[in-house]
């Protein structure tokens, strides 16, 4: 895995998100001592490489298949 601390260029990432989800995410990242951006970058990397697939169902339900 690429060491994100040595990456030369960092870009801001702005999007809207459910405030309750954001709060839970921030709290858990803080609890485990992991920076938010490191966790988000790991999710992005795994998603874009096909390591897991998001499945959308009826009523906006969401499931995840891990390959």
N, C-alpha and C positions, 0 to 999 in steps of 0.2 A: 504494500500500500504506500502511496506517495506521502511523504511527510509534508503536511500542509503548512507547517511553520517555515519551511524553506522555499515555498512558492513565492516567486518574485512579485507577481501581479495579483492583487486581491480586488474583487469587484463587489460593490454593494448589491444586495439582493432584497428587493422590496416587493411585497405582495400582501394581499389581505388574507387574514386567517381568523378562524373562530377564536375569540378571546379566551374561552375556557380551555380549548386545546392548547393554545399558546402558553397559558399559565401553567397547566399541568406539565407540558414539555419543559419549560424553563425550570420549574421546580425539580423535576426528576434529573435533568442534566446537572443542576447545581448539587443535588443530593449525591450523585455518583462522581462529581468532580470532573465532568466532561464539558468542554466548551460547546455551546449551541452550534456554532458553525462547523465544528468537526463532525458532529453527529449528522447534521443536514448534508454535508458533503459526502459522507459515507452512504447515506440513503440514496442520494442522487447518483453516485457512482454505481452502486449495485443495481438500481433501477435501470439506468441507461445501458448497463452491460447485460441486462436480461436475467440477473440473478433472482429477481422476484417479479411477479406480475400482479397488477392490481385488477380486480374483477368488480365491476359495478353491476348491481342487481336492482331489482324492483325497489321502489321507494328510496332510491339513492343509497342503498346499503352497499357496503364496501367490504371486499374480502381480499386476502393476499395469499398467493401461491408462491412458495419458496422453491426454487429449482435446485 
